[in-house]
Amino acid sequence: MDKEPDVTRVRVEICGENYYIKGSASEEYIKQLAKYVDEKMKLLSELNPRLSRINLAVLAALNIADEYFKLKAEYEEFLEVFGEEKSK
């Protein structure tokens, strides 16, 4: 019999809605992710009060993706610089 991997089930609130998230990460980590998304959506809602929840979610996802891509580019640039210095 195959053993199922440990799955964490956590209730979180994002933009006033409750969600049950299942994953292999810790409860604390899942809550941290949900809090980050919730904060992004609340900020965007304050800046754009007429947006629907779906539009807020898409805008938050785009903002988070933008942050990710910028950090990834910075990290890759760091690796290039560090790699060049190390080889000297």
C-alpha positions as CSV (number, residue, x, y, z in Angstrom):
1,M,0.0,0.0,0.0
2,D,1.4,3.4,-1.0
3,K,1.6,5.9,1.8
4,E,0.0,9.3,1.0
5,P,2.2,12.3,1.4
6,D,1.4,14.5,4.4
7,V,-1.2,17.1,3.4
8,T,-2.0,20.2,5.4
9,R,-5.5,21.6,5.3
10,V,-5.8,25.2,6.4
11,R,-8.7,27.6,6.5
12,V,-7.7,31.1,5.4
13,E,-9.6,34.3,4.6
14,I,-8.8,36.3,1.5
15,C,-10.7,39.4,0.7
16,G,-13.5,38.5,3.1
17,E,-14.0,35.0,1.7
18,N,-13.0,31.8,3.5
19,Y,-11.0,29.2,1.6
20,Y,-9.7,25.8,2.6
21,I,-6.2,25.3,1.2
22,K,-4.6,21.9,1.0
23,G,-0.9,21.4,0.4
24,S,2.3,19.8,1.4
25,A,3.7,23.1,3.0
26,S,3.3,23.9,6.7
27,E,0.2,25.6,8.0
28,E,2.2,28.7,8.9
29,Y,3.6,29.0,5.4
30,I,0.1,28.6,3.8
31,K,-1.3,31.2,6.1
32,Q,1.6,33.5,5.3
33,L,0.9,33.1,1.5
34,A,-2.8,33.8,2.1
35,K,-2.1,36.9,4.2
36,Y,0.1,38.3,1.4
37,V,-2.5,37.7,-1.2
38,D,-5.2,39.2,1.1
39,E,-3.1,42.3,1.7
40,K,-2.5,42.8,-2.0
41,M,-6.2,42.5,-2.8
42,K,-7.2,44.9,0.0
43,L,-4.7,47.5,-1.2
44,L,-5.9,47.2,-4.8
45,S,-9.5,47.3,-3.6
46,E,-8.7,50.6,-1.8
47,L,-7.1,52.0,-4.9
48,N,-9.8,50.7,-7.2
49,P,-13.1,50.4,-5.2
50,R,-15.2,49.6,-8.2
51,L,-13.4,46.5,-9.3
52,S,-15.1,43.1,-8.9
53,R,-13.5,40.4,-6.7
54,I,-12.5,38.5,-9.8
55,N,-10.8,41.6,-11.3
56,L,-9.1,42.3,-8.0
57,A,-7.8,38.7,-8.0
58,V,-6.5,39.0,-11.6
59,L,-4.9,42.3,-10.8
60,A,-3.3,41.0,-7.6
61,A,-2.0,37.9,-9.6
62,L,-0.4,40.2,-12.2
63,N,1.2,42.4,-9.5
64,I,2.6,39.3,-7.7
65,A,3.8,37.9,-11.0
66,D,5.5,41.2,-11.7
67,E,7.3,41.1,-8.4
68,Y,8.4,37.5,-9.0
69,F,9.8,38.3,-12.5
70,K,11.7,41.3,-11.2
71,L,13.2,39.4,-8.3
72,K,14.0,36.5,-10.6
73,A,15.9,38.9,-13.0
74,E,17.7,40.5,-10.1
75,Y,18.7,37.0,-8.8
76,E,19.9,35.9,-12.2
77,E,21.9,39.1,-12.5
78,F,23.4,38.5,-9.0
79,L,24.4,35.0,-10.0
80,E,26.1,36.2,-13.2
81,V,28.1,38.9,-11.2
82,F,28.9,36.5,-8.4
83,G,30.0,33.8,-10.9
84,E,32.3,36.3,-12.8
85,E,34.0,37.4,-9.5
86,K,34.4,33.9,-8.3
87,S,36.2,32.8,-11.5
88,K,38.7,35.7,-11.4
